[in-house]
Each structure stands twice: as structure tokens, then as C-alpha cells.
Amino acid sequence: MDRYLESHASAEPEMLKRLRKETFQKTTQPHMISGYQQGRLLTIFSKMLRPQRILEIGTFTGYATLCLAEGLTESGKITTLDINEDLAYLPRKYFSESKFNAQIDFQIVNALDFLQDTTDVFDLVFIDADKENYTEYFTLLKPLLQSGSVIIFDNVLWYGKVLEENPDKKSTQKIQELNDMIAKDSDFENLILPLRDGVNLLRKI
């Protein structure tokens, strides 16, 4: 089915194809990459919104960053955050090759610290890191959004573990808590898409 879906989707840019290949060659957890289908989804959302300011929490090798950057306005900027300095050479390599290089602000910083300090307002936010802090990210992000802003949380089905009634792992508990918080929050409308490991798509009313 994945092969069928990919063969009937828009082709990924050649540079992203190379980045995906190098991610599998040089990292120990290549499954963390957004990948073909999710990457095209992020690109389409970004191109539909034409955001001026994008925030990404969890850069990894930069695949999703470059997908999101495709929809930026000419004067727009994407800020992408990660804490893995050892892997930072890989996204920096591909960012420097990209036509969006000047629009990408790659920071090695704790996302909670960033969210507590920033006064920026974001049009589009993609979160794919540190599942145990998902609820804290959501709480801190709310005042940094305007009507029509979109948040996308990745891995919200957590390999089906969200169906567990009394999960032992904190990550599962936090993702369940996040999905419950979002569903009950009258400031947002949302839908969970069962793409890959699930994405929770939110729009601020």
C-alpha cells in the first residue's frame, strides 16, 4: 500500500531524495524521518497556508524542514529547533544546498526554553520531538498563535498505544493527555489523520 500511495503522489525533490537516503545510511534511527508521504503532506499544507512564520520542534536531519519551507512567502522564515549537536552537521549540509537556506533559522536549543522566551507569532507549527513534553508545548504555544494558525503534532497514535487503558510509559500517557486536551479545547478545531503514526491537525479558531 505504501508503494501504491507513493507512486500516486507528487514526486519529492531530488535533494530530499538524497537526504532521505543519507539519513538511512548515517543515523541509528532513520525511521524518525518524516519521509515521502508525510513530507508531501507538510508541503501541501504549507503551500496552502503560505505562512510568514513557521516553527518546527524536532529538526532531526532536516527533511520536514525543507518540505515546510516550500510554502513560505518570499519574506517568510522557518525556525527549527533541536538539541542533537552531534547530528546537526547533516541538516546544515542540506540547508546550505537549499534555495531556502536564507529563510531557515536552525537553532540547537531546548524547545521549552525557546517557547518561554520568544514573542514571535507563528502561522504554522510542526512538532515531532520529545513526546513527554507534548502537553507543555501545546500550552506554551497557544499565546503564540493567531486565528487561522495551524499546529501539526506527529506520532499521536504512538503505534496504537493510545488505545491502552492504563499505559505504563510516560510518553504514551502524555500523548493520550495531549489528544484529550486538544479534543476538549474550544479554541481549536482538529482532526487526527491516520497517516503513518498519526498526525493531529489543529486550526486555531
N, C-alpha and C positions, 0 to 999 in steps of 0.2 A: 504493500500500500504506500509506504514512504517513497519508493521508487516511482510509483504512478503519480503521486502528488508532486514530486519534484519535476518530473518530466512534463507536467502540465502547468507549471508556474513560470513566471518570468525568470530569465537566466540571471544568475548572480554575476556581478562584475568580475573580470579576470583577477584583479588584485585580491578580492575577497576569496576567490577560489584558492589562490596561493596561500593566503593567510590561514584558511581552514586546514589545508594540507600541512603547513608548518606547525600549526597548533597540535595536530595529532602526532607529528614527528618529535616535538621538543618539549611537550608538557606531560606531566604524570596524570592529569585528569582532563583529557581533551573533551570529555562529554560535557564539560561546563560551558563550552562554546555555544552561542545561540544557534548557529547552524543555518542551513539553507532555508527551510520553511519559515522558521521564526524570524530570520533575518529579513526575508522578503515582506513579512507581515509588519515588522517595525518600519521598514522603508515606506510601505504604503501608508501607514498611519502618519508618519512624519510628513510625507508629501501632501496628504490631505489637510493636515493642520497648518503647514507652512510656519512652523514655530520660530520665534525670535530667540527664545532661550530654552535649551534642553538641559536636563540634569540626568546623569546616569550614575547609579551606585553599583559598583562592581564592573570594572573595566575588563578584567581577565586579559585576553590577547587583543582586544580592540575590535573584534568583529562586529558586535552590535553597535558600537560607537560609530563606525563608518556607515553602517546601514542607516542609523538615525540621522547622521549628518547629511544624507542625500536630500532630505526635505527642508533643511534650513533655508531661511531667507538669505539674501546676499550679505546682509549685515549681521546675521544671526551667529550664535555661539553655542557650542555644546561643552558643558563641564562634566568630565568623567572622573570618578573617584575610585581609588583602590589603595590597598595597604601593602601589596606584594611588590616590594622594591626589586627582588630578585628576578621577577618576570617582566619588569617594566620595559626592558630593552626591546621586547617583541612588539608591543603596541606602538612604542615610539618609532620603531623601524617603519612600520606600515603607515603610521600617521604622517611621517615625513615624506613618504611617497605620494600621499593622497593630495588631491586638489583642495581638500577641506582642511589641510594642515593648519592654516592660519586661524581657522574657526574652532579648533579643538583645544580646550584647556584641560590638560591631563594633570591631575594632582595626586600625589601619594599622601593621603591624609585620611584620618578616621572620619567616616561619614557623619557620625553623631556630632562630632566637634564642628564639622563644616556646617551642618544644618542649624546648630545652635548659634553660630556666628554670622551666617550670611543674611543679607537683607534683600537678595535677589528674588524676583518673582519668575516662576517657570511656567511655560506653556505645555511642556511635555516632560514627563519623568519616567524613567525605566529603572526598576530596582531588581537586581539579580545577585545579591550578595548578603551573607550574614543573616540567615533566616531567623535566628534568635532575636534579632533586633527589628524585625519587620514592623511590629506594632509601634515601636518607638519612632521609626522612620515615618510612618503614617501620621502619627500625632504631630511630629515636628514639621512635616511638610504642609499640613493644612493651611497655616497662615501664609505660606509662600506661593499659594496658587490663587488664580483669579477665575471668575466664571468662564467655563469652557475649557479650562486646563484639564489635561489628561494624565493619569498615572497608570502605569502598567507594572504589576507585580508578577514576577516569574516564579515557577515551581510551586504554585498554590494548591496543586493536587498531591504533591510530595509522594509520588509513586504509589498513590492510592492510600497512603497512610492517614489522610484526613478523615477517612471513614472509621478509624479506630475510635472506640468509645472512651477508653481510658489510656491514652498513649503514655509510654514511659519517657520518651525522648522530648526534651525541651523544644527542639526545633519543630516537631510535629505539633506540640501544644501551641506554640506561637503562631504557626500558620493557621491552625484552626481558629485561634483567637482573632487573628487578622481578618479572615474571611467573615467571621461573625460580626466584627466591628464594622466592616465595610457594608455588609448587608443591612445593618441597622442604622447607618448614618444617613440622615435625611439631606445632608449637604451634597450627596453624591448619587449618581445613578451608575450601575455597574452590571457587568456580565462576566462570568468565568468561561473562558474559551478552552475546550479540552485539547488544545494543540500541544503536542509533546507532553510536558509535565504540568500543563495547565497555566494559563495566564489570567489574572484578574484585571479586567479593563475597567477603569473608573473615569467618569467625567464629572467635574465639579459643576454643580447647578448654578 
